[in-house]
Amino acid sequence: LFAVLVTLYEEPEKPDSALDFLKHHLGASAPENPEIEALRLEVAETKEKYEAVLEENKKLKTKVKVY
């Protein structure tokens, strides 16, 4: 944190928002990459499919128990 504050102090052109500067340099608000968003969507879809398969598995297990 101290190093980032020193970097901010030494900036020849001060940023509009010191807080945004700190967040950027500390990695708290990295810009979103389109690939990351696509992967998040893929993970969400995969989780939905997984839940559907688990539900189907439960139904099939109950059918097997009946027979």
N, CA, C, O and CB atoms as a CASP TS submission, in Angstrom:
PFRMAT TS
TARGET T0000
AUTHOR 0000-0000-0000
METHOD Language model
MODEL 1
PARENT N/A
ATOM      1  N   LEU     1       0.833  -1.191   0.000  1.00  0.00           N
ATOM      2  CA  LEU     1       0.000   0.000   0.000  1.00  0.00           C
ATOM      3  C   LEU     1       0.876   1.252   0.000  1.00  0.00           C
ATOM      4  O   LEU     1       0.611   2.217  -0.717  1.00  0.00           O
ATOM      5  CB  LEU     1      -0.947   0.000   1.216  1.00  0.00           C
ATOM      6  N   PHE     2       1.912   1.212   0.812  1.00  0.00           N
ATOM      7  CA  PHE     2       2.798   2.367   0.893  1.00  0.00           C
ATOM      8  C   PHE     2       3.440   2.660  -0.459  1.00  0.00           C
ATOM      9  O   PHE     2       3.548   3.818  -0.863  1.00  0.00           O
ATOM     10  CB  PHE     2       3.879   2.137   1.951  1.00  0.00           C
ATOM     11  N   ALA     3       3.866   1.603  -1.158  1.00  0.00           N
ATOM     12  CA  ALA     3       4.507   1.784  -2.463  1.00  0.00           C
ATOM     13  C   ALA     3       3.539   2.400  -3.468  1.00  0.00           C
ATOM     14  O   ALA     3       3.936   3.229  -4.287  1.00  0.00           O
ATOM     15  CB  ALA     3       5.032   0.442  -2.994  1.00  0.00           C
ATOM     16  N   VAL     4       2.289   2.004  -3.408  1.00  0.00           N
ATOM     17  CA  VAL     4       1.286   2.562  -4.325  1.00  0.00           C
ATOM     18  C   VAL     4       1.035   4.023  -4.001  1.00  0.00           C
ATOM     19  O   VAL     4       0.875   4.836  -4.911  1.00  0.00           O
ATOM     20  CB  VAL     4      -0.035   1.765  -4.248  1.00  0.00           C
ATOM     21  N   LEU     5       0.998   4.372  -2.725  1.00  0.00           N
ATOM     22  CA  LEU     5       0.820   5.771  -2.335  1.00  0.00           C
ATOM     23  C   LEU     5       2.007   6.628  -2.793  1.00  0.00           C
ATOM     24  O   LEU     5       1.827   7.770  -3.213  1.00  0.00           O
ATOM     25  CB  LEU     5       0.646   5.881  -0.809  1.00  0.00           C
ATOM     26  N   VAL     6       3.205   6.074  -2.709  1.00  0.00           N
ATOM     27  CA  VAL     6       4.385   6.792  -3.182  1.00  0.00           C
ATOM     28  C   VAL     6       4.290   6.980  -4.696  1.00  0.00           C
ATOM     29  O   VAL     6       4.610   8.051  -5.213  1.00  0.00           O
ATOM     30  CB  VAL     6       5.688   6.031  -2.801  1.00  0.00           C
ATOM     31  N   THR     7       3.853   5.945  -5.400  1.00  0.00           N
ATOM     32  CA  THR     7       3.673   6.041  -6.854  1.00  0.00           C
ATOM     33  C   THR     7       2.672   7.129  -7.192  1.00  0.00           C
ATOM     34  O   THR     7       2.886   7.899  -8.128  1.00  0.00           O
ATOM     35  CB  THR     7       3.209   4.695  -7.439  1.00  0.00           C
ATOM     36  N   LEU     8       1.589   7.201  -6.449  1.00  0.00           N
ATOM     37  CA  LEU     8       0.584   8.239  -6.669  1.00  0.00           C
ATOM     38  C   LEU     8       1.184   9.625  -6.428  1.00  0.00           C
ATOM     39  O   LEU     8       0.928  10.558  -7.189  1.00  0.00           O
ATOM     40  CB  LEU     8      -0.634   8.015  -5.751  1.00  0.00           C
ATOM     41  N   TYR     9       1.967   9.751  -5.385  1.00  0.00           N
ATOM     42  CA  TYR     9       2.595  11.028  -5.062  1.00  0.00           C
ATOM     43  C   TYR     9       3.557  11.466  -6.163  1.00  0.00           C
ATOM     44  O   TYR     9       3.660  12.652  -6.474  1.00  0.00           O
ATOM     45  CB  TYR     9       3.334  10.934  -3.728  1.00  0.00           C
ATOM     46  N   GLU    10       4.264  10.490  -6.753  1.00  0.00           N
ATOM     47  CA  GLU    10       5.267  10.797  -7.760  1.00  0.00           C
ATOM     48  C   GLU    10       4.691  10.955  -9.167  1.00  0.00           C
ATOM     49  O   GLU    10       5.424  11.320 -10.086  1.00  0.00           O
ATOM     50  CB  GLU    10       6.305   9.726  -7.766  1.00  0.00           C
ATOM     51  N   GLU    11       3.410  10.692  -9.354  1.00  0.00           N
ATOM     52  CA  GLU    11       2.778  10.846 -10.669  1.00  0.00           C
ATOM     53  C   GLU    11       2.859  12.305 -11.104  1.00  0.00           C
ATOM     54  O   GLU    11       2.445  13.195 -10.361  1.00  0.00           O
ATOM     55  CB  GLU    11       1.297  10.367 -10.637  1.00  0.00           C
ATOM     56  N   PRO    12       3.394  12.562 -12.314  1.00  0.00           N
ATOM     57  CA  PRO    12       3.442  13.955 -12.780  1.00  0.00           C
ATOM     58  C   PRO    12       2.052  14.520 -13.061  1.00  0.00           C
ATOM     59  O   PRO    12       1.776  15.683 -12.765  1.00  0.00           O
ATOM     60  CB  PRO    12       4.296  14.056 -14.037  1.00  0.00           C
ATOM     61  N   GLU    13       1.177  13.691 -13.633  1.00  0.00           N
ATOM     62  CA  GLU    13      -0.207  14.115 -13.875  1.00  0.00           C
ATOM     63  C   GLU    13      -1.100  13.352 -12.915  1.00  0.00           C
ATOM     64  O   GLU    13      -1.274  12.141 -13.051  1.00  0.00           O
ATOM     65  CB  GLU    13      -0.640  13.868 -15.369  1.00  0.00           C
ATOM     66  N   LYS    14      -1.651  14.037 -11.970  1.00  0.00           N
ATOM     67  CA  LYS    14      -2.484  13.395 -10.952  1.00  0.00           C
ATOM     68  C   LYS    14      -3.779  12.873 -11.583  1.00  0.00           C
ATOM     69  O   LYS    14      -4.387  13.555 -12.409  1.00  0.00           O
ATOM     70  CB  LYS    14      -2.802  14.386  -9.800  1.00  0.00           C
ATOM     71  N   PRO    15      -4.196  11.674 -11.198  1.00  0.00           N
ATOM     72  CA  PRO    15      -5.451  11.130 -11.717  1.00  0.00           C
ATOM     73  C   PRO    15      -6.649  11.875 -11.135  1.00  0.00           C
ATOM     74  O   PRO    15      -6.545  12.550 -10.111  1.00  0.00           O
ATOM     75  CB  PRO    15      -5.557   9.628 -11.402  1.00  0.00           C
ATOM     76  N   ASP    16      -7.789  11.736 -11.813  1.00  0.00           N
ATOM     77  CA  ASP    16      -9.013  12.388 -11.334  1.00  0.00           C
ATOM     78  C   ASP    16      -9.454  11.819  -9.988  1.00  0.00           C
ATOM     79  O   ASP    16      -9.941  12.545  -9.122  1.00  0.00           O
ATOM     80  CB  ASP    16     -10.140  12.229 -12.363  1.00  0.00           C
ATOM     81  N   SER    17      -9.276  10.523  -9.831  1.00  0.00           N
ATOM     82  CA  SER    17      -9.717   9.872  -8.608  1.00  0.00           C
ATOM     83  C   SER    17      -8.556   9.080  -8.002  1.00  0.00           C
ATOM     84  O   SER    17      -8.070   8.116  -8.594  1.00  0.00           O
ATOM     85  CB  SER    17     -10.930   8.947  -8.885  1.00  0.00           C
ATOM     86  N   ALA    18      -8.131   9.492  -6.840  1.00  0.00           N
ATOM     87  CA  ALA    18      -7.052   8.774  -6.162  1.00  0.00           C
ATOM     88  C   ALA    18      -7.502   7.367  -5.772  1.00  0.00           C
ATOM     89  O   ALA    18      -6.708   6.426  -5.788  1.00  0.00           O
ATOM     90  CB  ALA    18      -6.590   9.550  -4.915  1.00  0.00           C
ATOM     91  N   LEU    19      -8.765   7.232  -5.427  1.00  0.00           N
ATOM     92  CA  LEU    19      -9.274   5.921  -5.041  1.00  0.00           C
ATOM     93  C   LEU    19      -9.221   4.950  -6.222  1.00  0.00           C
ATOM     94  O   LEU    19      -8.827   3.796  -6.057  1.00  0.00           O
ATOM     95  CB  LEU    19     -10.712   6.039  -4.511  1.00  0.00           C
ATOM     96  N   ASP    20      -9.615   5.409  -7.410  1.00  0.00           N
ATOM     97  CA  ASP    20      -9.537   4.549  -8.600  1.00  0.00           C
ATOM     98  C   ASP    20      -8.090   4.188  -8.915  1.00  0.00           C
ATOM     99  O   ASP    20      -7.799   3.064  -9.325  1.00  0.00           O
ATOM    100  CB  ASP    20     -10.182   5.246  -9.814  1.00  0.00           C
ATOM    101  N   PHE    21      -7.197   5.135  -8.723  1.00  0.00           N
ATOM    102  CA  PHE    21      -5.768   4.885  -8.930  1.00  0.00           C
ATOM    103  C   PHE    21      -5.294   3.771  -7.996  1.00  0.00           C
ATOM    104  O   PHE    21      -4.602   2.848  -8.424  1.00  0.00           O
ATOM    105  CB  PHE    21      -4.942   6.180  -8.695  1.00  0.00           C
ATOM    106  N   LEU    22      -5.665   3.863  -6.732  1.00  0.00           N
ATOM    107  CA  LEU    22      -5.265   2.839  -5.755  1.00  0.00           C
ATOM    108  C   LEU    22      -5.856   1.480  -6.106  1.00  0.00           C
ATOM    109  O   LEU    22      -5.164   0.463  -6.054  1.00  0.00           O
ATOM    110  CB  LEU    22      -5.700   3.246  -4.342  1.00  0.00           C
ATOM    111  N   LYS    23      -7.129   1.468  -6.461  1.00  0.00           N
ATOM    112  CA  LYS    23      -7.772   0.202  -6.823  1.00  0.00           C
ATOM    113  C   LYS    23      -7.086  -0.432  -8.018  1.00  0.00           C
ATOM    114  O   LYS    23      -6.840  -1.638  -8.033  1.00  0.00           O
ATOM    115  CB  LYS    23      -9.254   0.419  -7.127  1.00  0.00           C
ATOM    116  N   HIS    24      -6.777   0.378  -9.017  1.00  0.00           N
ATOM    117  CA  HIS    24      -6.129  -0.140 -10.222  1.00  0.00           C
ATOM    118  C   HIS    24      -4.766  -0.733  -9.899  1.00  0.00           C
ATOM    119  O   HIS    24      -4.439  -1.823 -10.368  1.00  0.00           O
ATOM    120  CB  HIS    24      -5.984   0.966 -11.270  1.00  0.00           C
ATOM    121  N   HIS    25      -3.972  -0.034  -9.110  1.00  0.00           N
ATOM    122  CA  HIS    25      -2.626  -0.495  -8.802  1.00  0.00           C
ATOM    123  C   HIS    25      -2.609  -1.647  -7.798  1.00  0.00           C
ATOM    124  O   HIS    25      -1.636  -2.399  -7.736  1.00  0.00           O
ATOM    125  CB  HIS    25      -1.807   0.649  -8.271  1.00  0.00           C
ATOM    126  N   LEU    26      -3.662  -1.787  -7.024  1.00  0.00           N
ATOM    127  CA  LEU    26      -3.736  -2.911  -6.083  1.00  0.00           C
ATOM    128  C   LEU    26      -4.442  -4.112  -6.702  1.00  0.00           C
ATOM    129  O   LEU    26      -4.491  -5.185  -6.100  1.00  0.00           O
ATOM    130  CB  LEU    26      -4.461  -2.488  -4.803  1.00  0.00           C
ATOM    131  N   GLY    27      -4.992  -3.933  -7.912  1.00  0.00           N
ATOM    132  CA  GLY    27      -5.624  -5.044  -8.608  1.00  0.00           C
ATOM    133  C   GLY    27      -7.055  -5.280  -8.192  1.00  0.00           C
ATOM    134  O   GLY    27      -7.613  -6.327  -8.522  1.00  0.00           O
ATOM    135  N   ALA    28      -7.674  -4.358  -7.484  1.00  0.00           N
ATOM    136  CA  ALA    28      -9.041  -4.566  -7.005  1.00  0.00           C
ATOM    137  C   ALA    28     -10.070  -4.394  -8.106  1.00  0.00           C
ATOM    138  O   ALA    28     -11.127  -5.023  -8.068  1.00  0.00           O
ATOM    139  CB  ALA    28      -9.346  -3.612  -5.877  1.00  0.00           C
ATOM    140  N   SER    29      -9.778  -3.558  -9.079  1.00  0.00           N
ATOM    141  CA  SER    29     -10.766  -3.334 -10.127  1.00  0.00           C
ATOM    142  C   SER    29     -10.141  -3.497 -11.506  1.00  0.00           C
ATOM    143  O   SER    29     -10.078  -2.554 -12.295  1.00  0.00           O
ATOM    144  CB  SER    29     -11.385  -1.942  -9.989  1.00  0.00           C
ATOM    145  N   ALA    30      -9.686  -4.698 -11.776  1.00  0.00           N
ATOM    146  CA  ALA    30      -9.109  -4.968 -13.086  1.00  0.00           C
ATOM    147  C   ALA    30     -10.208  -4.889 -14.142  1.00  0.00           C
ATOM    148  O   ALA    30     -11.332  -5.330 -13.902  1.00  0.00           O
ATOM    149  CB  ALA    30      -8.413  -6.358 -13.114  1.00  0.00           C
ATOM    150  N   PRO    31      -9.893  -4.340 -15.289  1.00  0.00           N
ATOM    151  CA  PRO    31     -10.917  -4.260 -16.337  1.00  0.00           C
ATOM    152  C   PRO    31     -11.367  -5.652 -16.761  1.00  0.00           C
ATOM    153  O   PRO    31     -10.559  -6.577 -16.852  1.00  0.00           O
ATOM    154  CB  PRO    31     -10.386  -3.483 -17.555  1.00  0.00           C
ATOM    155  N   GLU    32     -12.648  -5.789 -17.015  1.00  0.00           N
ATOM    156  CA  GLU    32     -13.209  -7.077 -17.387  1.00  0.00           C
ATOM    157  C   GLU    32     -12.778  -7.456 -18.797  1.00  0.00           C
ATOM    158  O   GLU    32     -12.867  -6.659 -19.731  1.00  0.00           O
ATOM    159  CB  GLU    32     -14.738  -7.049 -17.283  1.00  0.00           C
ATOM    160  N   ASN    33     -12.325  -8.652 -18.921  1.00  0.00           N
ATOM    161  CA  ASN    33     -11.905  -9.193 -20.201  1.00  0.00           C
ATOM    162  C   ASN    33     -13.107  -9.931 -20.798  1.00  0.00           C
ATOM    163  O   ASN    33     -13.790 -10.655 -20.074  1.00  0.00           O
ATOM    164  CB  ASN    33     -10.655 -10.145 -20.046  1.00  0.00           C
ATOM    165  N   PRO    34     -13.386  -9.771 -22.092  1.00  0.00           N
ATOM    166  CA  PRO    34     -14.518 -10.482 -22.695  1.00  0.00           C
ATOM    167  C   PRO    34     -14.399 -11.999 -22.553  1.00  0.00           C
ATOM    168  O   PRO    34     -15.407 -12.697 -22.440  1.00  0.00           O
ATOM    169  CB  PRO    34     -14.633 -10.118 -24.164  1.00  0.00           C
ATOM    170  N   GLU    35     -13.176 -12.500 -22.559  1.00  0.00           N
ATOM    171  CA  GLU    35     -12.970 -13.940 -22.389  1.00  0.00           C
ATOM    172  C   GLU    35     -13.407 -14.386 -20.998  1.00  0.00           C
ATOM    173  O   GLU    35     -13.975 -15.466 -20.837  1.00  0.00           O
ATOM    174  CB  GLU    35     -11.494 -14.306 -22.625  1.00  0.00           C
ATOM    175  N   ILE    36     -13.142 -13.559 -20.002  1.00  0.00           N
ATOM    176  CA  ILE    36     -13.534 -13.891 -18.632  1.00  0.00           C
ATOM    177  C   ILE    36     -15.051 -13.966 -18.528  1.00  0.00           C
ATOM    178  O   ILE    36     -15.595 -14.874 -17.900  1.00  0.00           O
ATOM    179  CB  ILE    36     -12.975 -12.850 -17.633  1.00  0.00           C
ATOM    180  N   GLU    37     -15.731 -13.004 -19.148  1.00  0.00           N
ATOM    181  CA  GLU    37     -17.194 -13.000 -19.118  1.00  0.00           C
ATOM    182  C   GLU    37     -17.752 -14.226 -19.828  1.00  0.00           C
ATOM    183  O   GLU    37     -18.728 -14.817 -19.367  1.00  0.00           O
ATOM    184  CB  GLU    37     -17.743 -11.720 -19.764  1.00  0.00           C
ATOM    185  N   ALA    38     -17.142 -14.613 -20.943  1.00  0.00           N
ATOM    186  CA  ALA    38     -17.578 -15.811 -21.671  1.00  0.00           C
ATOM    187  C   ALA    38     -17.378 -17.057 -20.813  1.00  0.00           C
ATOM    188  O   ALA    38     -18.223 -17.952 -20.810  1.00  0.00           O
ATOM    189  CB  ALA    38     -16.807 -15.952 -23.004  1.00  0.00           C
ATOM    190  N   LEU    39     -16.274 -17.115 -20.094  1.00  0.00           N
ATOM    191  CA  LEU    39     -16.018 -18.264 -19.214  1.00  0.00           C
ATOM    192  C   LEU    39     -17.001 -18.304 -18.054  1.00  0.00           C
ATOM    193  O   LEU    39     -17.442 -19.380 -17.651  1.00  0.00           O
ATOM    194  CB  LEU    39     -14.585 -18.217 -18.679  1.00  0.00           C
ATOM    195  N   ARG    40     -17.346 -17.143 -17.515  1.00  0.00           N
ATOM    196  CA  ARG    40     -18.338 -17.102 -16.434  1.00  0.00           C
ATOM    197  C   ARG    40     -19.687 -17.618 -16.924  1.00  0.00           C
ATOM    198  O   ARG    40     -20.376 -18.360 -16.224  1.00  0.00           O
ATOM    199  CB  ARG    40     -18.486 -15.665 -15.885  1.00  0.00           C
ATOM    200  N   LEU    41     -20.048 -17.215 -18.133  1.00  0.00           N
ATOM    201  CA  LEU    41     -21.300 -17.689 -18.713  1.00  0.00           C
ATOM    202  C   LEU    41     -21.264 -19.191 -18.920  1.00  0.00           C
ATOM    203  O   LEU    41     -22.241 -19.885 -18.640  1.00  0.00           O
ATOM    204  CB  LEU    41     -21.581 -16.982 -20.035  1.00  0.00           C
ATOM    205  N   GLU    42     -20.146 -19.692 -19.408  1.00  0.00           N
ATOM    206  CA  GLU    42     -19.999 -21.128 -19.623  1.00  0.00           C
ATOM    207  C   GLU    42     -20.090 -21.887 -18.301  1.00  0.00           C
ATOM    208  O   GLU    42     -20.710 -22.949 -18.241  1.00  0.00           O
ATOM    209  CB  GLU    42     -18.665 -21.432 -20.319  1.00  0.00           C
ATOM    210  N   VAL    43     -19.493 -21.365 -17.261  1.00  0.00           N
ATOM    211  CA  VAL    43     -19.557 -22.004 -15.944  1.00  0.00           C
ATOM    212  C   VAL    43     -20.998 -22.038 -15.444  1.00  0.00           C
ATOM    213  O   VAL    43     -21.443 -23.052 -14.905  1.00  0.00           O
ATOM    214  CB  VAL    43     -18.655 -21.262 -14.930  1.00  0.00           C
ATOM    215  N   ALA    44     -21.727 -20.942 -15.618  1.00  0.00           N
ATOM    216  CA  ALA    44     -23.122 -20.889 -15.178  1.00  0.00           C
ATOM    217  C   ALA    44     -23.957 -21.913 -15.939  1.00  0.00           C
ATOM    218  O   ALA    44     -24.779 -22.610 -15.343  1.00  0.00           O
ATOM    219  CB  ALA    44     -23.702 -19.473 -15.375  1.00  0.00           C
ATOM    220  N   GLU    45     -23.754 -22.008 -17.244  1.00  0.00           N
ATOM    221  CA  GLU    45     -24.498 -22.988 -18.044  1.00  0.00           C
ATOM    222  C   GLU    45     -24.151 -24.408 -17.624  1.00  0.00           C
ATOM    223  O   GLU    45     -25.026 -25.270 -17.547  1.00  0.00           O
ATOM    224  CB  GLU    45     -24.206 -22.798 -19.540  1.00  0.00           C
ATOM    225  N   THR    46     -22.879 -24.646 -17.356  1.00  0.00           N
ATOM    226  CA  THR    46     -22.442 -25.982 -16.939  1.00  0.00           C
ATOM    227  C   THR    46     -23.047 -26.352 -15.590  1.00  0.00           C
ATOM    228  O   THR    46     -23.431 -27.501 -15.374  1.00  0.00           O
ATOM    229  CB  THR    46     -20.905 -26.050 -16.867  1.00  0.00           C
ATOM    230  N   LYS    47     -23.134 -25.384 -14.684  1.00  0.00           N
ATOM    231  CA  LYS    47     -23.754 -25.645 -13.385  1.00  0.00           C
ATOM    232  C   LYS    47     -25.227 -26.003 -13.543  1.00  0.00           C
ATOM    233  O   LYS    47     -25.729 -26.896 -12.860  1.00  0.00           O
ATOM    234  CB  LYS    47     -23.606 -24.429 -12.467  1.00  0.00           C
ATOM    235  N   GLU    48     -25.922 -25.304 -14.446  1.00  0.00           N
ATOM    236  CA  GLU    48     -27.335 -25.612 -14.690  1.00  0.00           C
ATOM    237  C   GLU    48     -27.494 -27.026 -15.236  1.00  0.00           C
ATOM    238  O   GLU    48     -28.375 -27.769 -14.804  1.00  0.00           O
ATOM    239  CB  GLU    48     -27.948 -24.596 -15.669  1.00  0.00           C
ATOM    240  N   LYS    49     -26.640 -27.393 -16.184  1.00  0.00           N
ATOM    241  CA  LYS    49     -26.692 -28.749 -16.755  1.00  0.00           C
ATOM    242  C   LYS    49     -26.396 -29.792 -15.683  1.00  0.00           C
ATOM    243  O   LYS    49     -27.033 -30.845 -15.639  1.00  0.00           O
ATOM    244  CB  LYS    49     -25.688 -28.890 -17.924  1.00  0.00           C
ATOM    245  N   TYR    50     -25.435 -29.497 -14.828  1.00  0.00           N
ATOM    246  CA  TYR    50     -25.068 -30.403 -13.750  1.00  0.00           C
ATOM    247  C   TYR    50     -26.251 -30.628 -12.810  1.00  0.00           C
ATOM    248  O   TYR    50     -26.541 -31.763 -12.431  1.00  0.00           O
ATOM    249  CB  TYR    50     -23.866 -29.852 -12.973  1.00  0.00           C
ATOM    250  N   GLU    51     -26.925 -29.555 -12.441  1.00  0.00           N
ATOM    251  CA  GLU    51     -28.088 -29.673 -11.559  1.00  0.00           C
ATOM    252  C   GLU    51     -29.190 -30.492 -12.223  1.00  0.00           C
ATOM    253  O   GLU    51     -29.853 -31.289 -11.559  1.00  0.00           O
ATOM    254  CB  GLU    51     -28.621 -28.279 -11.178  1.00  0.00           C
ATOM    255  N   ALA    52     -29.389 -30.306 -13.519  1.00  0.00           N
ATOM    256  CA  ALA    52     -30.408 -31.072 -14.247  1.00  0.00           C
ATOM    257  C   ALA    52     -30.046 -32.549 -14.265  1.00  0.00           C
ATOM    258  O   ALA    52     -30.916 -33.404 -14.098  1.00  0.00           O
ATOM    259  CB  ALA    52     -30.564 -30.543 -15.688  1.00  0.00           C
ATOM    260  N   VAL    53     -28.780 -32.850 -14.466  1.00  0.00           N
ATOM    261  CA  VAL    53     -28.338 -34.247 -14.484  1.00  0.00           C
ATOM    262  C   VAL    53     -28.491 -34.872 -13.097  1.00  0.00           C
ATOM    263  O   VAL    53     -28.885 -36.033 -12.989  1.00  0.00           O
ATOM    264  CB  VAL    53     -26.869 -34.346 -14.958  1.00  0.00           C
ATOM    265  N   LEU    54     -28.192 -34.133 -12.054  1.00  0.00           N
ATOM    266  CA  LEU    54     -28.382 -34.651 -10.701  1.00  0.00           C
ATOM    267  C   LEU    54     -29.848 -34.971 -10.428  1.00  0.00           C
ATOM    268  O   LEU    54     -30.166 -36.002  -9.836  1.00  0.00           O
ATOM    269  CB  LEU    54     -27.867 -33.647  -9.672  1.00  0.00           C
ATOM    270  N   GLU    55     -30.736 -34.084 -10.863  1.00  0.00           N
ATOM    271  CA  GLU    55     -32.175 -34.306 -10.670  1.00  0.00           C
ATOM    272  C   GLU    55     -32.637 -35.540 -11.439  1.00  0.00           C
ATOM    273  O   GLU    55     -33.405 -36.354 -10.928  1.00  0.00           O
ATOM    274  CB  GLU    55     -32.980 -33.068 -11.120  1.00  0.00           C
ATOM    275  N   GLU    56     -32.158 -35.664 -12.670  1.00  0.00           N
ATOM    276  CA  GLU    56     -32.525 -36.831 -13.479  1.00  0.00           C
ATOM    277  C   GLU    56     -31.995 -38.110 -12.824  1.00  0.00           C
ATOM    278  O   GLU    56     -32.669 -39.140 -12.829  1.00  0.00           O
ATOM    279  CB  GLU    56     -31.972 -36.693 -14.926  1.00  0.00           C
ATOM    280  N   ASN    57     -30.797 -38.038 -12.268  1.00  0.00           N
ATOM    281  CA  ASN    57     -30.198 -39.178 -11.594  1.00  0.00           C
ATOM    282  C   ASN    57     -31.056 -39.611 -10.402  1.00  0.00           C
ATOM    283  O   ASN    57     -31.271 -40.805 -10.195  1.00  0.00           O
ATOM    284  CB  ASN    57     -28.772 -38.837 -11.134  1.00  0.00           C
ATOM    285  N   LYS    58     -31.540 -38.656  -9.629  1.00  0.00           N
ATOM    286  CA  LYS    58     -32.400 -38.979  -8.483  1.00  0.00           C
ATOM    287  C   LYS    58     -33.673 -39.678  -8.940  1.00  0.00           C
ATOM    288  O   LYS    58     -34.097 -40.666  -8.341  1.00  0.00           O
ATOM    289  CB  LYS    58     -32.753 -37.706  -7.694  1.00  0.00           C
ATOM    290  N   LYS    59     -34.281 -39.158 -10.008  1.00  0.00           N
ATOM    291  CA  LYS    59     -35.517 -39.751 -10.519  1.00  0.00           C
ATOM    292  C   LYS    59     -35.278 -41.174 -10.999  1.00  0.00           C
ATOM    293  O   LYS    59     -36.085 -42.064 -10.732  1.00  0.00           O
ATOM    294  CB  LYS    59     -36.089 -38.901 -11.658  1.00  0.00           C
ATOM    295  N   LEU    60     -34.181 -41.394 -11.702  1.00  0.00           N
ATOM    296  CA  LEU    60     -33.875 -42.734 -12.202  1.00  0.00           C
ATOM    297  C   LEU    60     -33.574 -43.699 -11.049  1.00  0.00           C
ATOM    298  O   LEU    60     -33.939 -44.872 -11.115  1.00  0.00           O
ATOM    299  CB  LEU    60     -32.684 -42.680 -13.172  1.00  0.00           C
ATOM    300  N   LYS    61     -32.921 -43.218 -10.013  1.00  0.00           N
ATOM    301  CA  LYS    61     -32.643 -44.081  -8.859  1.00  0.00           C
ATOM    302  C   LYS    61     -33.942 -44.508  -8.182  1.00  0.00           C
ATOM    303  O   LYS    61     -34.067 -45.656  -7.756  1.00  0.00           O
ATOM    304  CB  LYS    61     -31.729 -43.358  -7.846  1.00  0.00           C
ATOM    305  N   THR    62     -34.909 -43.597  -8.079  1.00  0.00           N
ATOM    306  CA  THR    62     -36.176 -43.974  -7.466  1.00  0.00           C
ATOM    307  C   THR    62     -36.926 -44.970  -8.343  1.00  0.00           C
ATOM    308  O   THR    62     -37.587 -45.867  -7.819  1.00  0.00           O
ATOM    309  CB  THR    62     -37.038 -42.734  -7.214  1.00  0.00           C
ATOM    310  N   LYS    63     -36.839 -44.832  -9.668  1.00  0.00           N
ATOM    311  CA  LYS    63     -37.461 -45.813 -10.560  1.00  0.00           C
ATOM    312  C   LYS    63     -36.838 -47.177 -10.412  1.00  0.00           C
ATOM    313  O   LYS    63     -37.545 -48.184 -10.429  1.00  0.00           O
ATOM    314  CB  LYS    63     -37.357 -45.362 -11.998  1.00  0.00           C
ATOM    315  N   VAL    64     -35.521 -47.232 -10.265  1.00  0.00           N
ATOM    316  CA  VAL    64     -34.818 -48.507 -10.119  1.00  0.00           C
ATOM    317  C   VAL    64     -35.234 -49.166  -8.804  1.00  0.00           C
ATOM    318  O   VAL    64     -35.404 -50.384  -8.751  1.00  0.00           O
ATOM    319  CB  VAL    64     -33.272 -48.301 -10.169  1.00  0.00           C
ATOM    320  N   LYS    65     -35.396 -48.382  -7.753  1.00  0.00           N
ATOM    321  CA  LYS    65     -35.796 -48.939  -6.458  1.00  0.00           C
ATOM    322  C   LYS    65     -37.180 -49.537  -6.535  1.00  0.00           C
ATOM    323  O   LYS    65     -37.455 -50.538  -5.874  1.00  0.00           O
ATOM    324  CB  LYS    65     -35.752 -47.870  -5.370  1.00  0.00           C
ATOM    325  N   VAL    66     -38.058 -48.950  -7.325  1.00  0.00           N
ATOM    326  CA  VAL    66     -39.419 -49.448  -7.450  1.00  0.00           C
ATOM    327  C   VAL    66     -39.412 -50.825  -8.121  1.00  0.00           C
ATOM    328  O   VAL    66     -40.184 -51.703  -7.735  1.00  0.00           O
ATOM    329  CB  VAL    66     -40.291 -48.453  -8.253  1.00  0.00           C
ATOM    330  N   TYR    67     -38.571 -51.015  -9.093  1.00  0.00           N
ATOM    331  CA  TYR    67     -38.522 -52.301  -9.805  1.00  0.00           C
ATOM    332  C   TYR    67     -37.753 -53.267  -8.975  1.00  0.00           C
ATOM    333  O   TYR    67     -37.580 -54.419  -9.370  1.00  0.00           O
ATOM    334  CB  TYR    67     -37.888 -52.167 -11.206  1.00  0.00           C
TER
END
